[in-house]
Amino acid sequence: MKRRHPFTLLDFGLVAMWASGYVGAKLAAETESVYLVLFWRFLLVSVLLLPASIRHIVAAGPRSVWLNGLLGVCGMFLQIGCSVVAIGMGMSAGTVSIIYALQPLLTAAVVGPILGERVAVREWVGLVVAFAGVSIAGGYEGVSAPPIAYFLTLLGTFGLVAATVIAKGSKDETPILPSIGIQSSFCAALFLPFALADVGLCPPFHDPAFWLVVGWFIVFSTFGAYSLYWLCLRRSSAVHVGTVLYLTPVVAITVTWAFFGETLSVAKLGGLVICLTGAAISLSRPVAIVPPLSDAQGRLKALE
């Protein structure tokens, strides 16, 4: 029997928490250094979860450290860091979001050969339609940055795809909190030299805006988004989780319009409708066609 993955409350939470990263990015852009924000974000998370991480490492051994470290490097550091650098080089956030929207399609392309997951025609159609909607809503603005910025954005996209495939293929049983703690410690170490070269490691202790952004990232984008991402990935298919992420621009654009006054153009609204349509196609539950039973078969079925 074909396994179904209906849209659940966990998926809804993932969409909301993943979209919080866009809000955090807008808030972080107003601080002295985005790199300093990211360094302290991951450093504090790793410190908060240090007891849970140590207990797990003692029980599970070094393999779990390196596996979750690899997930952190690919799924957190590359995805977040590459987008930040690309935007700093002049690439618009809309273009970055379009390239990152390739992630569900790339995931669907590799999960079959690598993980043996079957991607139905319905899911492929939904993915392509949703990508078209994201492209329209994102508003492609042409070449606005050097080629290295586009390479970095693609690298960040491949990073999340790689993390998704590794997580599904390894079937790691690390509890969510120690997993996030180990991943965050690797990210803090990797963001350290960037922050040090930018403004140093000392945070502005008396700047409430800085700590607001750090707290936002910790609560919503780290504990919320990544915890739910790994949890949803363990409970459903990689294609399902990737398709769910297509709903993120709908929430992100709505929130930035409501709280930051960003313009809701006809292209954005039309693109979001197309995106929702594609996601609905891909996430729709297949209807099983049951052949009619004879009377005897029907009575036997009733007794079962």
C-alpha positions, -999 to 999 in steps of 0.1 A, spaced: 0 0 0 13 34 -9 23 54 22 6 88 25 20 120 38 -9 144 44 -2 180 55 1 180 93 4 204 121 41 197 122 43 208 85 24 240 93 48 247 122 78 241 99 64 266 73 59 293 100 92 288 117 112 286 84 96 318 72 108 335 105 143 334 90 133 360 64 121 383 92 153 377 112 174 385 81 157 418 77 163 426 114 199 414 113 206 437 83 201 467 106 227 455 131 265 463 130 274 429 116 253 400 104 283 377 110 284 387 146 247 380 150 251 345 134 282 337 155 264 346 188 233 328 177 250 295 172 274 300 202 246 305 226 226 276 213 256 253 216 262 265 252 225 261 261 224 225 247 259 215 259 247 192 287 223 173 264 250 172 237 276 158 261 253 131 275 245 120 240 281 120 228 291 98 258 263 74 251 265 73 213 302 78 205 321 100 180 302 89 149 272 109 160 294 140 165 308 139 130 275 130 114 256 159 130 286 181 124 283 173 87 246 181 88 253 214 105 280 224 80 258 215 50 223 223 62 230 254 84 264 269 77 264 266 39 227 275 34 228 305 57 263 317 51 262 315 13 230 335 11 243 362 34 275 366 14 256 366 -19 233 393 -8 262 413 5 277 411 -30 247 427 -45 223 399 -53 187 406 -45 169 386 -19 143 377 -45 169 361 -68 184 342 -38 149 329 -29 144 317 -65 176 298 -66 170 283 -32 136 272 -44 154 247 -66 160 226 -34 128 206 -35 133 198 -72 170 188 -67 160 167 -37 133 149 -57 159 142 -85 184 125 -62 162 107 -36 152 81 -62 187 69 -73 203 74 -38 176 66 -13 151 46 -34 122 70 -27 96 69 -55 85 104 -67 50 102 -83 41 121 -114 17 141 -93 45 152 -71 68 162 -100 39 183 -115 33 200 -82 70 208 -76 74 223 -111 42 244 -108 52 256 -73 87 266 -85 71 286 -113 50 304 -87 80 311 -65 99 325 -95 70 349 -104 65 360 -68 103 365 -63 105 388 -92 137 379 -110 156 411 -115 183 400 -139 221 398 -133 228 421 -103 259 405 -88 292 390 -98 292 353 -109 307 342 -76 275 353 -58 254 330 -80 279 301 -74 276 307 -36 238 307 -38 239 274 -57 264 260 -32 240 269 -3 211 252 -22 232 220 -27 242 222 10 206 218 22 200 190 -4 231 172 8 220 175 44 186 162 36 199 132 17 225 125 45 199 127 72 175 104 54 202 79 43 220 77 76 188 71 97 205 88 126 186 83 159 202 114 177 175 132 197 166 166 182 181 188 210 216 172 211 215 171 173 208 209 171 235 215 198 262 196 180 253 212 146 253 247 162 287 242 178 302 235 143 285 265 129 297 288 157 333 276 150 329 283 113 313 317 117 339 328 142 366 338 117 340 357 96 328 377 126 364 383 138 375 397 105 344 418 102 340 436 136 355 413 162 338 389 186 327 413 213 289 419 212 273 452 218 261 444 253 240 475 257 222 473 223 188 457 228 182 455 190 212 432 186 200 408 213 165 409 199 178 396 166 199 370 183 170 358 204 147 358 174 171 335 155 176 312 185 139 307 194 123 307 160 149 299 133 171 274 153 149 257 179 118 262 158 128 258 121 156 234 122 142 212 150 109 209 130 128 203 97 148 173 111 117 160 129 95 162 98 122 146 77 123 116 101 85 112 99 79 117 61 96 116 28 123 141 16 101 152 -13 72 159 10 93 181 33 108 199 3 73 206 -11 61 219 23 90 245 22 74 259 -10 47 274 12 74 294 31 73 324 6 36 327 11 41 333 48 73 353 44 58 377 19 26 382 39 46 389 71 70 413 55 41 431 39 22 434 73 52 443 95 78 459 72 55 476 46 69 457 16 48 461 -16 24 433 -26 25 435 -63 2 417 -88 31 395 -97 37 385 -61 1 377 -55 -2 358 -88 30 339 -81 18 330 -46 -15 316 -59 5 295 -84 28 284 -57 -1 273 -35 -16 254 -64 16 235 -71 20 226 -34 -16 215 -32 -11 192 -62 21 177 -48 7 173 -13 -27 160 -23 -35 125 -10 -39 98 -36 -73 82 -36 -73 44 -36 -98 28 -60 -113 -2 -43 -129 -28 -66 -164 -39 -56 -166 -70 -34 -190 -98 -38 -215 -105 -10 -194 -133 4 -163 -113 2 -181 -84 18 -193 -105 48 -158 -119 52 -144 -84 52 -169 -73 78 -159 -102 101 -122 -92 98 
